[in-house]
Amino acid sequence: MDQTIHLCGHSAGGGTCGKPAVANFMWAWGERGACCAEHQTALNQLASNLKRNITFMALDGPTPPTIGRDERTRLQAEILVLREEAQEAKDRGLSLYKANAELAEQARLAAIRERELRAQVKDALAEKASAEEKAAEAAREAARCSFEMQKLHRLSTAANAGADDSRSRLAEAESKLELARVALEKTDKEKQALEAELAKLRPHK
């Protein structure tokens, strides 16, 4: 005796599935058909999402009783509403995904900006350290010139001979001291400017 081969009638790739069916199914609102193993899993998932019952039966099993026309119409209307709600939930999920992607992009840009600020702070600190070293060197030079000037003053007072030479050396020492003082003032101003710039670059807590 010939055995009827049931095929899965679900849509797939623009047509019907056509794979050998493994079970019959019937929704609570009366829609029925045959499905393969893959689409049986998909129908179970859909029933779970819609919170509706679906019954699977053996291909050669007894046919389940049908429901009335009014009940079927009511259930079909209900499933349409549930499908619309599922689509709305899907749309909300897509909106949330897009918002999350925008927030992730903003976080990425903020991280890049933070790295740039850290690099600027590092450079400013290096410039400040260099300015402080220059200021210290200028101070040392000023101290050496001051010592030399005091020494020349003592020599000028104690010795009558060579007074002109001593005055010349004294004038030279005073000139060097003045230059050292000017350099010291300049480095102090540079240091203050760098400290102000560094304060601007530090992130506010």
C-alpha positions, 0 to 999 in steps of 0.5 A, a space after each residue: 500500500 502506498 504511503 502518503 508523503 507529507 511536505 512542510 508548507 512553510 515559506 522559505 526563500 520566496 517559496 515553500 519549504 518542501 522538506 518532508 514533514 515530521 508532524 501536523 500542527 494546529 494553532 489555538 485559532 484553528 490554523 493548521 498544517 504540516 511542518 518539518 523538524 526545523 519549522 516545528 522548532 520555529 513554530 514553538 518559538 513563535 508560540 512562546 513569543 505570542 503566548 498562544 498554544 500550538 498543538 503538534 500531532 503525528 502525521 497519521 494521528 487523529 484529526 483534532 476537533 475544530 473550533 467554531 467560526 466565531 471563536 476562530 475569528 476572535 482568535 485570529 483578531 487576537 493573534 493579529 494584535 499580538 503580532 502588531 505588539 511584537 512588531 512594536 517591541 521589535 521597533 523599540 528594540 531597534 531604537 534602543 540599539 541605535 541609541 546604544 550605538 550613538 552612546 558608544 560612539 560618544 564614549 569613543 570620542 570622549 576617550 579619544 579626547 581624554 587621551 589628547 588632553 592627557 598628552 597635552 598635560 604631559 607636554 605642558 609638564 615637560 615644558 614646565 620642568 624645562 622652564 624650572 631648570 632654566 630658572 634654576 640655572 639663571 639663579 645659579 648664574 646670578 649667584 656666581 655674578 654676585 659673588 664675582 661683583 663682591 670680590 671685585 668690590 673688595 679688590 677695588 677698595 683694597 688696591 689702588 693700582 689697576 683701579 681702571 681695570 677693576 672698574 672695567 671688570 666691575 662694570 662687566 660683572 654688573 652687566 652680567 648680573 643684570 643679564 642674569 636677573 633679566 633671564 631669571 625674570 623671563 624664565 619666571 614669567 614663562 613658568 607662570 604661563 605654563 602653570 596657568 596653561 597646565 591648570 586649564 588642561 587638567 580635567 575638572 573634578 
